[in-house]
Amino acid sequence: MSLTIDQPSQRILVADDDPVIRHLVTSIVKKEGYAVVVANDGREAYRILQSDAGFSAAIFDMMMPHLEGIEIIRYMRTEKRLMRNRMLKYKTKLRRDNA
């Protein structure tokens, strides 16, 4: 039995407001063979999850505009259709030297 891209085990939601980090995380996830659905901030991730629960996992930045990652995770825990999804949260701090 082969899996298709529409099956939950092949899709991961990635939400991060930083385009560099979002691109990095997305590239890693794609390299592992998953299809990625991207959200540019917490509000967009929330809207996606309201209409689409077909993800095997979700990866959230903890500090995003509008809704932070932890707030989205709290929402997911209240929705039975989203409870089975794995969740990963992270926080990055980029240091930019004045070189």
Summary of the structure (lengths in Angstrom):
residues: 99
radius of gyration: 13.9
end to end distance: 53.5
largest distance: 53.5
contacts: 273
relative contact order: 0.20
helix: 39%
strand: 20%
